[in-house]
Amino acid sequence: MSDRDGIPIEFDAEPHGTAPFETEGSDAGGPWLKIEEAIAALAMGLICLISLANVVVRYLTDISFAFTEEFSVFLLVVMTLVGASIAFARNEHIRITFFLERFPRPVRLIVELLILAITTMLFAMIMYYGATFALDQYEYGEVSAGLGYPSWIYSVWLPLLSLVILFRVVEHAWRLARARRNAGNGRDGGVK
């Protein structure tokens, strides 16, 4: 394939975000990954159903189910956090690899581990402050505006899902460190 000036355009079959130290055949994610994928798919499906039902009812009756926004926002947060966990399990998390791919191999590993350390601190803070927020909502008896449910029912998932993400980040760091150790010992270990 070429552009309009006849210059060939090449497309890589692999994404540029692949890890420099990923091991082949590693069971990244383990059996829990399928559960996380199912939860994310369920959340996305429920958001679509709620939104579709709201649009159809509003079109046919001029009545809006405004309270459904409460569920949609909650499901969006769940889907986002579970999706982040899945991305770390698959090594598909968002990162800028332009510079990383140009570093020598040992520097790439150090930068990857530094990124994972910063990510760990970020989600540890989200977990701590999310738990504090949910506890405050529980203690003060705060209720949601739309349905009047206790607000902590929605916000308690923020620290819980942050903990799952932290597990995935640590798991990814462990795989990177193990791949580096295998490369340092002269064993190929399936390192690309």
Protein Blocks (a to p, Z undefined) as FASTA:
>chain_A
ZZfkopacdddfbdfkbcfkbcehiaghijmlmmmmmmmmmmmmmmmmmmmmmmmmmmmn
opacfklmmmmmmmmmmmmmmmmmmmmmnopaccdfklmmmpcfklmmmmmmmmmmmmmm
mmmmmmmmmmmmmmmmmmnopacfklopafklmmmmmmmmmmmmmmmmmmmmmmmmmmmm
mmmnopanlpZZ
